[in-house]
Amino acid sequence: MHQRFLDLLRCPICHGTLELGDAVREDEEIVSGTLACAACGAAYPIREGIPYLLVEE
C-alpha cells in the first residue's frame, strides 16, 4: 500500500481518520503495520501491503 492512500482511507465504523502505526516499509510501499482510528480507537491490520478494514458483526 502506498503512503498516499492513507488520506483516502476512513474507519468503516465511524468514518474517522486512520493513523499509521508500527509500519514496515519496503521502498515506498507499506508492507505491514496497523491503521488506528483517531476517533473511536478501532484498529485494522495491514498485511502484505493490504489494509484489512473488516468489521465483525
DRENPA-3360 file (N, C-alpha, C; in nm, 2 decimals, always signed):
BEGIN
1 = MHQRFLDL = +0.08/-0.12/+0.00/+0.00/+0.00/+0.00/+0.09/+0.12/+0.00 ~ +0.06/+0.22/-0.08/+0.14/+0.34/-0.09/+0.09/+0.44/+0.02 ~ +0.19/+0.51/+0.07/+0.16/+0.61/+0.18/+0.05/+0.71/+0.13 ~ +0.04/+0.75/+0.01/-0.05/+0.85/-0.04/-0.20/+0.80/-0.03 ~ -0.22/+0.67/-0.01/-0.36/+0.62/+0.00/-0.41/+0.64/+0.14 ~ -0.33/+0.67/+0.24/-0.37/+0.69/+0.38/-0.48/+0.80/+0.39 ~ -0.46/+0.91/+0.31/-0.56/+1.02/+0.32/-0.69/+0.98/+0.26 ~ -0.70/+0.87/+0.19/-0.83/+0.83/+0.13/-0.91/+0.73/+0.22;
9 = LRCPICHG = -0.84/+0.66/+0.30/-0.90/+0.56/+0.39/-0.96/+0.62/+0.51 ~ -1.08/+0.57/+0.55/-1.15/+0.61/+0.67/-1.20/+0.49/+0.74 ~ -1.22/+0.51/+0.87/-1.27/+0.40/+0.96/-1.41/+0.35/+0.91 ~ -1.43/+0.22/+0.89/-1.56/+0.17/+0.84/-1.67/+0.18/+0.95 ~ -1.63/+0.20/+1.08/-1.72/+0.21/+1.19/-1.78/+0.35/+1.20 ~ -1.69/+0.45/+1.22/-1.73/+0.59/+1.25/-1.69/+0.69/+1.14 ~ -1.61/+0.64/+1.04/-1.57/+0.73/+0.93/-1.46/+0.83/+0.97 ~ -1.39/+0.80/+1.09/-1.28/+0.88/+1.14/-1.16/+0.86/+1.06;
17 = TLELGDAV = -1.06/+0.95/+1.08/-0.93/+0.94/+1.02/-0.85/+0.83/+1.07 ~ -0.78/+0.76/+0.99/-0.69/+0.65/+1.03/-0.55/+0.69/+1.03 ~ -0.48/+0.65/+1.14/-0.34/+0.68/+1.16/-0.25/+0.56/+1.15 ~ -0.14/+0.57/+1.08/-0.05/+0.45/+1.06/+0.04/+0.43/+1.19 ~ +0.05/+0.31/+1.23/+0.14/+0.27/+1.34/+0.21/+0.14/+1.31 ~ +0.33/+0.13/+1.37/+0.41/+0.01/+1.36/+0.43/-0.04/+1.21 ~ +0.46/+0.06/+1.13/+0.48/+0.03/+0.98/+0.61/-0.03/+0.95 ~ +0.60/-0.13/+0.86/+0.72/-0.19/+0.80/+0.71/-0.15/+0.65;
25 = REDEEIVS = +0.82/-0.08/+0.60/+0.82/-0.03/+0.46/+0.93/-0.10/+0.38 ~ +0.89/-0.12/+0.25/+0.99/-0.16/+0.15/+0.98/-0.06/+0.04 ~ +1.08/+0.02/+0.02/+1.08/+0.13/-0.07/+0.97/+0.23/-0.03 ~ +0.88/+0.25/-0.13/+0.76/+0.34/-0.10/+0.64/+0.27/-0.05 ~ +0.65/+0.14/-0.04/+0.53/+0.06/+0.00/+0.53/+0.03/+0.15 ~ +0.41/+0.04/+0.21/+0.38/+0.00/+0.34/+0.35/-0.15/+0.34 ~ +0.43/-0.24/+0.39/+0.41/-0.38/+0.38/+0.33/-0.44/+0.49 ~ +0.35/-0.39/+0.61/+0.27/-0.43/+0.72/+0.27/-0.32/+0.83;
33 = GTLACAAC = +0.17/-0.33/+0.92/+0.15/-0.24/+1.02/+0.01/-0.24/+1.07 ~ -0.03/-0.12/+1.13/-0.16/-0.11/+1.19/-0.22/+0.03/+1.15 ~ -0.35/+0.03/+1.12/-0.42/+0.15/+1.10/-0.51/+0.17/+1.22 ~ -0.50/+0.28/+1.29/-0.59/+0.30/+1.41/-0.67/+0.42/+1.39 ~ -0.80/+0.42/+1.42/-0.89/+0.53/+1.41/-0.86/+0.63/+1.52 ~ -0.85/+0.75/+1.48/-0.82/+0.86/+1.58/-0.95/+0.89/+1.66 ~ -1.07/+0.86/+1.61/-1.19/+0.89/+1.67/-1.24/+0.78/+1.77 ~ -1.25/+0.66/+1.72/-1.32/+0.56/+1.80/-1.21/+0.45/+1.86;
41 = GAAYPIRE = -1.09/+0.46/+1.81/-0.99/+0.37/+1.86/-0.98/+0.23/+1.79 ~ -1.07/+0.20/+1.70/-1.06/+0.07/+1.63/-0.93/+0.06/+1.56 ~ -0.88/-0.06/+1.55/-0.75/-0.09/+1.48/-0.77/-0.19/+1.37 ~ -0.69/-0.17/+1.26/-0.70/-0.26/+1.15/-0.56/-0.30/+1.10 ~ -0.54/-0.42/+1.07/-0.40/-0.46/+1.03/-0.38/-0.43/+0.88 ~ -0.25/-0.42/+0.85/-0.20/-0.41/+0.71/-0.11/-0.54/+0.70 ~ -0.15/-0.63/+0.61/-0.07/-0.75/+0.59/-0.03/-0.76/+0.44 ~ +0.09/-0.78/+0.41/+0.14/-0.80/+0.27/+0.09/-0.68/+0.18;
49 = GIPYLLVE = +0.09/-0.56/+0.24/+0.06/-0.44/+0.17/-0.09/-0.41/+0.15 ~ -0.18/-0.50/+0.22/-0.32/-0.48/+0.20/-0.38/-0.44/+0.34 ~ -0.45/-0.33/+0.34/-0.52/-0.29/+0.47/-0.65/-0.37/+0.48 ~ -0.67/-0.44/+0.59/-0.79/-0.51/+0.62/-0.89/-0.43/+0.70 ~ -0.98/-0.37/+0.64/-1.08/-0.28/+0.71/-1.21/-0.35/+0.73 ~ -1.20/-0.47/+0.79/-1.32/-0.55/+0.81/-1.38/-0.52/+0.95 ~ -1.51/-0.52/+0.95/-1.58/-0.50/+1.08/-1.66/-0.63/+1.11 ~ -1.63/-0.68/+1.23/-1.70/-0.81/+1.28/-1.84/-0.77/+1.32;
57 = E = -1.94/-0.85/+1.28/-2.08/-0.82/+1.31/-2.12/-0.90/+1.43;
% end
